[in-house]
């Protein structure tokens, strides 16, 4: 059966709208990319949209890569992402497993207390005093990892996903003598790969983009994560440190494009991870969001 005129018109309209949305979404990133390859002197003179590099120049990337603050920021961020995401996944899995077991009598009560934290918190000052003064985690990377070990929203998603797994699998494992750790690691988690991929993406991106906690708790510049270094360059105009040792002409040439180059260097790695998790993303999110 052929399509009706209305269906054809709708498909054409829908295609045009999707293309426009794609262009609107991609152009900001493309703009930053081409500006990072442009000469700063010409870039400052440009007004409006840019579609091609003006005065092609790679000096900005050379300075960014040689900057020791960028390298130390990368090292710190990778450490935080690796340790933090691993802890997040482990703790969220433990919490979701317990709260999804029907034999856990007070699971609804516990879930109520956990949901309470989504709407109410102690605030910045009490949290600062707790972490910096009473726990002694000031200027310690653990201050960026431990307070956010479990996200309530992610816990709900994973708990819902675990609840969808048939109880008969757990009962069969219990008959064979399996304990809770065996059930979790050998049955529940292998059947939950899509939602685990979603958790890895959510937690990993959150750690990669985090800067506020580091600004509050870190005093040693060697412990600054990449996003805090990026913030200093973009908002506090601290790029002069990266330009030391270059002549005045070179400074004028790359000072503007260097900011864009720093954004690209700080953004591309996390963008490269998404294609490997994309096939699990929608499936895992939907499984965790629909309760049977």
Beta strands, then each sheet from edge to edge (+ up, - down):
end
